[in-house]
Amino acid sequence: MSARAWSGFAAVSVLWGIPYLFIRVAVDGGFSPVFLVWARLSLGAIVVVAMAGHAGVLASLRGRIRWLAIYAVIELVIPFPLIAAGERHIASSLAAIIVAAVPLIIALFALRFEPSERVDRRRLAGLLLGFAGVVALVGIDVVGRGDELLGAGAVLLAAVGYAAGPMILNRHLGELDPRAVTGGALVIAALVLTPAAPFVLPAHWPSAAALISLGVLVVFCTAAAFTIYAGLVSEIGPGRAAVITYVAPVLAVTLGVAVLGEHPGAGAIAGLLAILAGSWIATDGRLPPALRGRLQRRAPAAAGEPDGAVDALGA
């Protein structure tokens, strides 16, 4: 992974760690799940299409509308409402944790559909370790609670869409400009949900917190995040890019506890550590080249060691 890929990975990890909090605030503040998603997609489409149009890259979508539509439905139209609906019944932190199963689902899909993404034993060990962290975090919190089981099931189904979407993106749209792909997908997804929008209008004017949450979801968690992610998938592949879903729950759990007063299960600390370790292993455990270079320059001066002493970092 290049320094640029690591930067994109870090940015999207943050941008996709915060939406669960803002989705919960928006839904609790008066937005229905489907209307929230429609507004998010529509406003996000305006922002990204304007960026893509200014850059002159929209023409690259000609002849790719069919696969762009499939990607939009699988990655946006289906998962977004499912997560928003699921968060009516489960904690925002739990929703993020369930979505962390995406890399493992991609690994399972790859066995059949994408030979280039098949994991070796090292990466598989990282994925399984990360998934063990997910299990530890979820624990038995939803067992025996019908509404929470339904909410968790909806989010898990969304995770399946999140796993399939990047594989479609990588195989059929990966060489296109990320701004064009993201803008086109957002437009298609918004159009698909437009017929339902009049029937799911908020019963009352949403709260100020809900409106602010919508703004954050549009600008940062949709327009910025999906544009960066599309480029990241093109560079490092869907399997490795999806390891973001192991890192994002760490931030989501922290925000859920600090802001919403949520209480993850007893295995939270062990689960978080396992997720971080699994992410590190699944991405080959390598430091960004720029960081390795700085360490190589600084360590000898600080410790009086030979220059080669730091070469083991990231090996």
Secondary structure, 3 states (H helix, E strand, C coil): CCHHHHHHHHHHHHHCCCHHHHHHHHHHCCCCHHHHHHHHHHHHHHHHHHHHHHHCCHHHHCCCHHHHHHHHHHHHHCHHHHHHHHCCCCCHHHHHHHHCCHHHHHHHHHHHHCHHHCCCHHHHHHHHHHHHHHHHHHCCCCCCCHHHHHHHHHHHHHHHHHHHHHHHHHHHHCCCCHHHHHHHHHHHHHHHHHHHHHHHCCCCCCCHHHHHHHHHHHHHHHHHHHHHHHHHHHHHCHHHHCCHHHHHHHHHHHHHHHHHCCCCCCCHHHHHHHHHHHHHHHCCCCCCHHHHHHHHHHHHHHHCCCHHHHCCCCC
